[in-house]
Amino acid sequence: MITTRGLAHVGIRVHDWERSLRFYALLGFTRTAGPLGPEHVVILDHPSGLELNLVCNSPIEREPNILMDVPPLCQGSCRTTLAA
């Protein structure tokens, strides 16, 4: 068994980083950088030491999210073609 002592970094895919920033501020996170790069990553830090990255490459709110709503679930660099 591997012992886990905590988390250092979590990435979350979002479509509205400003709205997400307001939500995570309620949980104690503060923005330390971003949006950066082609996917507009916003970096948040928490007093506990956890870093949260908001990866702003999700489709608009009412479109399916390929990582959650469309089989097969497609993580990382997986590519798939969706039927219309």
Buried (B, 14 or more C-beta within 10 A) or exposed (E): EEEEEEEEEEEBBBBBBEEBBEEBEEEEBEBEEBBEEEEBBBBBBBEEEBBBBBBBEBEEEEEEEBEEEEEEEBEEEEEEEEEE
